[in-house]
Amino acid sequence: MLDNLTQRLSRVMKTLRGEARLTESNIADALREVRLALLEADVALPAVKHLIAAVKEKAVGEEVIGSLSPGQALVGVVHRELTQLMGEAHAGLNLATQPPAIILMAGLQGSGKTTTVGKLAKLLRETQKKKVLVVSCDVYRPAAIEQLKTVAGQAGADFFPSTASEKPVDIARNAVDWARRHYHDVLLVDTAGRLSIDEAMMREIAELHAAMRPIETLFVVDAMQGQDAINTARAFNEALPLTGVILTKLDGDARGGAALSVRHVTGRPIKYAGVGEKLTGIEAFHPERMASRILGMGDVLSLIEEAKKGIDEEKAIEFARKLKSGKTFDLNDFKDQISQMRKMGGLSSMLEKLPAQFSQAAGQLPAGGEEKAVARIEGIINSMTPAERSHPELLKASRKRRVALGAGVQVQELNRLLRQFEQTQKMMKQFSRGGMAQLMRGLKGMLPGMR
């Protein structure tokens, strides 16, 4: 989402090469470009003014020490101020209350509230072992209650039934009573939204807040809304005592300025970011890591966390042992590695968290094609016999025709898969010999945009 901003800021930093230190004159042009880059990314004007003033104040006179260039020194200042703008540190959910801890979700229609309820329910169940109940107070949108019921089932959370004929406040009170009597730790409340802000919606959400007295009131905002997100955030913040913000669709293709502005406008921390439609697609929002991603420095810590969640430890240990013992990397291993990568959100999600020279390759992957490509690879490998998977050299012309027919693909596609496998096999040999530098060079050669 923030690729354009990242590229613009990278170009700005390069203009300061060769200077001995940062002065008012040599950063004036750079800051003008930073301002334009932020405005183009739909960052709110008050947030841009605040950031530029802070960077200018801190950057002038900043010594360029050691091997740092002035551009790198300015990156350091911009990184600190971007982090400050977005909230300094990650703020988790506050559940320190007598159960049930009530979390009220507010936001416009289409912002992703219902899906976010499911994502949070799954996150709380799996990471904090909480017993979660969800309820829908949206009696206006057709099938809103049924949608939440489906999402709750997928997330493994309990669902409190409600009907369109009931009043939202009555539904809320009944849900709280049910949660208390059935010993639920957390109650997540999905509320009605509108296409735009209106008095009736604000009045209803204020009544729900008064009736339930939630410990967390989270504003759910679509990061693709641009400047509208800022106006909406301001209106909800005035109507409700918000405790935090959840940004959805942060993996979209809009300019993403909401991520930099919404905290400045509301004064409330961004607690989570939604990425993708799957219920696993939610990340804790770390301002420092987001600032690193914006400046093209990558977010390796988040990538490591994703790896820990997605990777089967037993399989990883077994695989490492196999490589160390000198055994050959075969097609069974290749399929396992692809499946593990899929659990981590796919190749594009991993690349986006790497530094700029790697993450640019994510934009060159075909939109929506990655999942299909992975499914095709798995289908082709599944069409092989166990002997063929362990010994790919057995795959001659007649066997290739049989495998391709079984997988429903052309023989050329099977040949392309085998070439990719051979490249990966070579990389794994280098890795087993301890050649990490060679492994990274091999990876750069395999991916588009990584030369």
CORUR-V248411 format. One record per residue. RES is the residue in one letter. OMEGA is omega in radians with two decimals (999 if undefined). Layout:
# CORUR-V248411
res omega
RES OMEGA
RES OMEGA
This chain:
# CORUR-V248411
res omega
M -3.03
L -3.09
D -3.09
N 3.11
L 3.12
T -3.13
Q 3.13
R -3.12
L 3.09
S 3.14
R 3.14
V -3.08
M -3.12
K -3.10
T -3.06
L 3.14
R 3.03
G 3.12
E -3.13
A 3.13
R 3.12
L 3.11
T -3.13
E -3.09
S -3.06
N 3.04
I -3.12
A -3.14
D -3.13
A -3.13
L 3.07
R 3.12
E 3.10
V 3.13
R 3.14
L 3.13
A -3.14
L 3.13
L 3.10
E 3.14
A 3.10
D 3.03
V -3.09
A -3.08
L 3.12
P 3.13
A 3.12
V -3.14
K -3.14
H -3.11
L -3.10
I 3.13
A -3.13
A -3.14
V -3.12
K -3.12
E -3.08
K -2.99
A -3.09
V -3.14
G 3.11
E -3.11
E 3.06
V -2.99
I 3.05
G -3.08
S -3.14
L 2.99
S 3.09
P 3.09
G 3.13
Q 3.11
A 3.12
L 3.07
V 3.13
G 3.13
V -3.13
V 3.13
H -3.14
R -3.08
E 3.05
L 3.12
T 3.12
Q -3.12
L -3.08
M 2.99
G 3.04
E -3.06
A 3.12
H 3.08
A -3.13
G 3.10
L 3.08
N -3.14
L -3.08
A 3.10
T 3.09
Q -3.10
P 0.06
P 3.01
A -3.06
I 3.11
I -3.11
L -3.13
M -3.13
A 3.12
G -3.13
L 3.07
Q 3.13
G -3.12
S 3.11
G -3.10
K -3.04
T 3.10
T -3.14
T 3.06
V 3.12
G 3.14
K 3.13
L 3.13
A 3.14
K 3.14
L -3.11
L 3.12
R -2.98
E -3.09
T -3.11
Q 3.10
K -3.13
K 3.00
K -2.95
V 3.02
L 3.09
V 3.13
V 3.08
S 3.05
C 3.13
D -3.10
V -3.06
Y -3.08
R -3.13
P 3.08
A 3.13
A -3.12
I 3.12
E 3.13
Q -3.14
L 3.10
K 3.13
T -3.13
V 3.13
A 3.11
G 3.13
Q -3.11
A -3.12
G 3.14
A 3.06
D -3.09
F 3.08
F -3.07
P 3.06
S -3.14
T -3.11
A -3.12
S -3.13
E 3.05
K -3.12
P -3.11
V 3.11
D 3.10
I -3.10
A -3.12
R 3.13
N 3.14
A 3.12
V 3.14
D 3.13
W -3.12
A 3.13
R -3.06
R -3.11
H 2.98
Y 3.04
H 3.13
D -3.05
V 3.02
L 3.10
L -3.04
V 3.09
D -3.09
T -3.14
A 3.05
G 3.03
R 3.10
L 3.06
S -3.09
I 3.01
D -3.04
E -3.08
A -3.14
M -3.11
M 3.12
R -3.12
E -3.11
I 3.09
A 3.11
E 3.11
L 3.14
H -3.14
A -3.09
A -3.02
M -3.07
R -3.09
P 3.07
I 3.08
E 3.02
T -3.00
L 3.09
F -3.13
V -3.06
V 3.11
D -3.11
A -3.12
M -3.11
Q -3.13
G -3.08
Q 3.13
D 3.14
A -3.11
I 3.12
N 3.13
T -3.14
A -3.13
R -3.11
A -3.14
F -3.14
N 3.11
E -3.09
A -3.04
L 3.03
P -3.11
L 3.08
T -3.14
G -3.09
V 2.97
I 3.09
L 3.08
T 3.09
K 3.13
L 3.10
D -3.11
G -3.06
D 3.06
A -2.99
R 2.92
G -3.10
G 3.14
A -3.13
A -3.11
L -3.00
S -2.91
V 3.12
R 3.13
H -3.09
V -3.06
T -3.03
G -3.13
R -3.08
P 2.97
I -3.02
K -3.13
Y 3.07
A 3.10
G 3.12
V 3.14
G -3.07
E -3.10
K -3.10
L 3.06
T -3.05
G 3.05
I -3.10
E 2.97
A -3.10
F 3.10
H -3.10
P -3.10
E -3.13
R 3.11
M 3.10
A 3.10
S 3.14
R -3.13
I -3.10
L 3.05
G -3.10
M 3.12
G -3.14
D -3.03
V 3.14
L 3.11
S 3.12
L 3.12
I 3.13
E 3.09
E -3.13
A -3.14
K -3.14
K -2.97
G -3.01
I 3.04
D -3.02
E -3.12
E 3.14
K -3.13
A 3.13
I 3.13
E -3.14
F 3.13
A 3.12
R -3.13
K 3.14
L -3.08
K -3.11
S 3.09
G 3.12
K -3.05
T 3.03
F -3.07
D -3.07
L 3.04
N 3.11
D -3.14
F 3.13
K 3.12
D -3.12
Q 3.12
I 3.12
S 3.12
Q 3.14
M 3.12
R 3.12
K 3.14
M 3.09
G 3.11
G -3.07
L -3.09
S 3.11
S 3.13
M -3.10
L -3.12
E -3.12
K 3.12
L 3.11
P -2.93
A -3.07
Q 3.07
F -3.00
S 3.11
Q 3.14
A -3.13
A -3.13
G -3.12
Q 3.08
L -3.11
P -3.09
A 3.09
G -3.05
G -3.04
E -3.12
E 3.13
K -3.12
A 3.14
V 3.13
A 3.13
R 3.13
I 3.13
E 3.13
G 3.14
I -3.11
I 3.12
N -3.14
S 3.13
M 3.04
T 3.09
P -3.14
A -3.14
E 3.12
R -3.13
S -3.10
H -3.08
P 3.14
E 3.09
L -3.05
L 3.04
K -2.98
A -3.06
S 3.11
R 3.12
K 3.13
R -3.14
R -3.13
V -3.13
A 3.12
L 3.14
G -3.12
A -3.14
G 3.13
V 3.05
Q 3.11
V 3.14
Q -3.14
E 3.07
L 3.12
N 3.13
R 3.10
L -3.12
L 3.08
R 3.09
Q 3.14
F -3.13
E 3.09
Q 3.14
T -3.14
Q 3.10
K 3.13
M -3.13
M 3.08
K 3.11
Q -3.12
F -3.12
S 3.08
R 3.11
G -3.10
G -3.10
M -3.14
A 3.11
Q 3.12
L -3.13
M 3.09
R 3.11
G 3.12
L 3.13
K -3.13
G -3.08
M -3.01
L 3.13
P 3.08
G -3.09
M 3.14
R 999
